[in-house]
Amino acid sequence: MSNRFASLENPFPSLSSSDAFAFYENARGRLPSAHFPAQSIHANNLGELADQFDVFVFDAFGVLNRGADAVPGAAQRVKALQELGKKTLVLTNGASFTPEKSQAKFDRLDMAFALEDIVPSRLAAIRALRAHTEVSTWGVITGFPLNEDELPVRFIALNEAPEAFDSVDGFLFLSAIGYRPEQLDDLRNSLKKKPRPLIVANPDVVAPQDGFFSLEPGFFSHSLADELNMAPEFHGKPFGSVFEIVQERIPQSVPPSRIAMMGDTLHTDILGAAAAGWRTVLVTDHGLFAGENVQHYIDQSGIVPDFIVPAI
């Protein structure tokens, strides 16, 4: 049986920061709305902001890690905040991994997060799967091995059975690792023949890797939505379902104004957290806007973070 996800090489054209920003802006009608401050406050690092917050929620890619490597200084900053008694969580659109696998990754990067404080967007997608009682069998798109016990529904891993697109009752898009043009054609053609639910567990358009941006499920799903006039279900930043899960893990005594979201992307981390009522910190040196004029993108989008720091 052929495996169309076997290669980790990217067969699609790469996007620049400005390309990704323009793509997000084009999809803005599907994203939540929020209120923002008139202007951002610049700080050197999170240490200068520690007194203002009780809870720090970190994005992963572009903030804590870049590809498989830790962002310089990230482990030390996380530890310093924890030693101050701050609650630290990770909210990631990296839906490929379970919380347990994500915890193992952060342990390897010398970042100690409690298991319950790691929230990958797949948790929100799993809630959505359960809500679709009309779906008997899901087709899952992912480039990673998927054990039967990782999802609470009946599913077929389409990387192992590419001939099964037309036989499933709905699709779950977990990961675009190894995603091939022919796989996109299979999904497009199957949805054309028979519209079905498409749950997207990673709404990111791109993710920062070591020297390039990988294309993520949000890129392909928004493109299909435009082409087929369909409405995928997005469960991850900036959409509210994943922020609700994080909020459940924060003591009710903590007001939203004492919660800070650290992220590298305006349209996911900053927009989503602002819509949740949290305060926001844009991290600029290692993610989507590394080397870019960040203020230009803020002015163009109107998505204004409360704070801007070069690194955490």
FIDREN-978964 format. One record per residue (C-alpha): x, y, z. Coordinates in steps of 0.1 Angstrom, whole numbers, plus 5000, padded with zeros to 4 digits. Each point is the difference from the previous one (the first is absolute). Example, Ala and Ser with C-alpha at 12.3 -4.5 7.8 and 13.67 -1.06 7.14 Angstrom:
512349555078/501450344993/
END
This chain:
500050005000/501550334990/500750275026/499550354985/501250165032/503349825002/502250304990/500650285024/501150234971/497850284991/498749964964/498150335001/501450354994/501350165032/498350325014/501850305013/498950205031/498250254978/498449724980/498749835031/498750335014/498250074968/498449655001/498850055035/498550344991/498249844970/498549755024/499150265026/496349964995/500249655016/502050125030/498650135032/499850375008/501550175031/500750335017/503650135001/502050275018/500750334981/503749914999/502549755013/502550045028/503649884993/502049805025/503349824999/498749675013/497349835021/502050065031/499050374998/496349894998/500049745028/498350225026/497050074977/498949644995/499249695020/499749764970/502349984970/498749804970/502749924974/499749924964/502549734990/501450054965/501750344997/499950065038/501349705018/501449804971/501050054964/499649664983/501649745022/502250245019/499350235030/499950384995/503150135018/499250115035/496549855000/500749725025/501650255024/497050244997/497449735006/501949885031/500450355013/496350074997/499249675017/502350095029/498150325004/496949795006/498450084966/497849744983/501549914966/498149824973/500649914963/497350064975/501149864966/498449944967/502449714995/497249754999/502249704989/501049915036/498149905031/500750205032/502249715011/502250024969/500150385002/501149985036/502849764990/501150264974/500150285025/501849785025/502749944974/500250384995/500550045038/496550165005/498049855028/496250034993/497549795019/498049774978/496750185007/501650334991/500749894964/497150064977/500449904963/497250104977/499249644994/498250005033/497450254987/499849804968/499249685020/497150175017/498750104965/500349644988/497949885029/497350264991/499749864965/497949705009/498949964964/503549914989/500749635002/503650004986/502450284998/502950034975/503050155018/502750194981/503349995019/503649934991/500749825033/499149655012/496650015018/499149735025/496549885003/499650135036/501150354991/496550104988/496749915016/498349934967/500249754972/502550124974/502149914970/503550154997/500050124964/503749994999/499749635002/496949974978/499950284974/497349804981/497650065029/499250374995/496549944985/499049745026/500450215031/497250225015/502250295010/503650125001/502450105028/503050204989/502749965027/503350064982/501350114966/503449835005/500749814968/496850134984/500249954962/498350174971/498249684991/498749975035/498550354997/498549894967/498549705017/498450215028/498750274976/498549754976/498449805027/498450315016/498850114966/498249674995/498549995035/500350295025/500849885035/501350155032/503750114999/501450065035/503350195000/502049945032/502850244989/498850334985/503650134995/500950114965/503749955006/502349905028/503750115005/502549734995/503850014998/500450254971/496649974984/496250015006/498249684996/496550004986/497449905025/496449864999/498550355002/501650094966/498449714982/496750025019/499450374993/500949944964/497449724997/497450215018/500550284974/500049764970/497149775011/497950265019/500149785031/500450085037/502749795017/499849985038/503250155015/501049905035/503250175010/501350365004/498450254993/496749815004/498350005033/499649635007/503749955009/500150315021/497049865020/502149695008/502950215013/497650225020/498749685018/503549945012/500550345015/498750085035/496750194998/501450265024/502450124973/498450284979/500650014963/502150315003/502649805020/500449744972/502650064973/500249814967/503550004984/500049934963/501850094967/496950034978/497550284999/497149814984/500249695023/501750075034/499250375004/496550014984/498949695018/501150105034/498650354996/496749844990/500249795032/500450325020/503749935009/502950244996/502549934973/503850004994/501449994965/503449834998/501950124969/503549854997/499549634993/496649954983/497950134972/501350365001/503749935006/501950284982/496850174990/498550345007/497449885025/498350345003/499249994963/498049685004/498350135032/498950324982/498849814970/497949745019/498950215030/500949705022/501950195028/501849805028/500150155035/503849945001/502849934975/503249825011/502849884978/500249675019/498649865032/
END
